[in-house]
Amino acid sequence: MTLRLLQRLSPTRAVIAATDAGAHVVPGVDSVRALALRAIEAGHSLAEQVAALGQGEAVDLSALFADGAIGSPIDHEDPAHVVMTGTGLTHLGSAEGRDKMHRAAAEATTQTDSMRMFLEGVAGGKPEAGQVGQQPEWFYKGDGGQLVPPGGDFAMPAFAQDGGEEPELAGIYLIGPDGTPHRLGLCLANEFSDHVTERHNYLWLAHSKLRQASIGPELLVGTPPAHVEGTSRIVRDGATIWEKPFLSGEANMSHTLANLEHHHFKYALFRRPGDIHIHFFGTATLSFSDGVKTEEGDMFEIAAAPFTLPLRNRLTRAAAEAVAVRQL
């Protein structure tokens, strides 16, 4: 039976465990991070730890979600200890879209670096167990201050040229007391980016990724599904202006999760005990690739089984800020 973990924010903080049989509060913990730390200390899996703590009050997930009482399924009291990163060119759709973008910009007829990197992943991104495969593209998105709760607004910076969705899966990790990364599970995710900035010059990819992001309200616990099929849409003034299916999971990727995880956590700075990592595994579908220009007020919606609740975020623009460096 598929176990999903959520965090209730009101009327009091609580961890909720949900299965097809229903949802209930997990007694004795008020965060998924606290639950995971207990599991690590006890040598349990998350599912075993949930079972050990028993069942609290039954809850109505749909009602809580509609009331805005469900937050992101992972957080930290100090957002600086949440690290948000990602890997690109891990799905065929992303490779085709990126290749088209860069080929048009360069007016090239030869294979672009984007397609070359994707094909290297196809050739070497799924090594045998215990082996190290091809390293992927990697990028940094920010710390926990950039994480927008499900239902929250994306505020693209005043200087942004675009604000576009990237529907995908994200891995959620906790670094244990001995420095071991522990995968807690997977979430639906919107790895919000500035595709116009990226298209201008591939070397601006890092700039285009320094944006907010959001993960869905449910943390899917246990063995990751090999195949995830969902839908991404944009709603404007109550009408759907763009909609497309997307695929994810290892069966639809050029890398194994284990290979992507190896090439992230091989860096010692990402193995600091107590830290949370949210790692975006890459998208296969972009409205930008279909010529859609998003507007303030647009609603992004991402849904996919076995998750039962959608991820929705509205697009806004932040006010301009005067930034000056003072000499001391």
Number of C-alpha atoms within 10 A of each C-alpha: 7 14 19 25 28 25 24 24 17 13 7 8 16 21 26 29 24 25 13 10 7 11 21 20 24 26 17 13 18 18 22 23 21 15 19 24 19 17 18 18 10 11 11 15 16 22 17 12 19 24 12 13 13 12 15 15 10 14 15 11 20 11 11 14 17 10 10 15 16 27 23 21 25 27 20 16 8 11 15 14 18 24 21 25 21 21 20 20 29 28 26 20 20 22 22 17 20 24 20 16 23 20 19 12 13 12 9 10 8 8 10 16 14 23 21 14 19 25 17 17 23 17 14 19 24 21 15 11 9 8 9 16 22 18 19 23 17 17 19 17 25 18 19 23 15 19 23 20 22 25 24 16 20 27 19 22 19 12 11 18 14 19 26 25 28 23 33 28 24 26 23 24 25 25 21 19 15 10 15 15 22 15 18 22 20 27 28 27 30 30 27 25 24 23 23 18 20 21 19 14 13 17 11 15 17 15 17 23 22 19 22 24 27 25 33 29 29 30 27 24 19 16 9 14 13 12 13 19 14 18 17 24 21 24 16 17 9 9 10 14 14 14 16 13 15 21 23 23 20 20 14 19 25 22 28 23 16 18 22 25 18 14 17 20 15 10 9 9 8 16 21 17 15 20 23 30 27 26 27 31 30 25 27 23 26 23 19 19 16 10 8 13 12 19 15 14 16 19 24 27 21 26 23 22 13 15 20 17 18 21 26 23 26 19 21 18 17 13 11 9 9 5 6 6 5 5 4 3
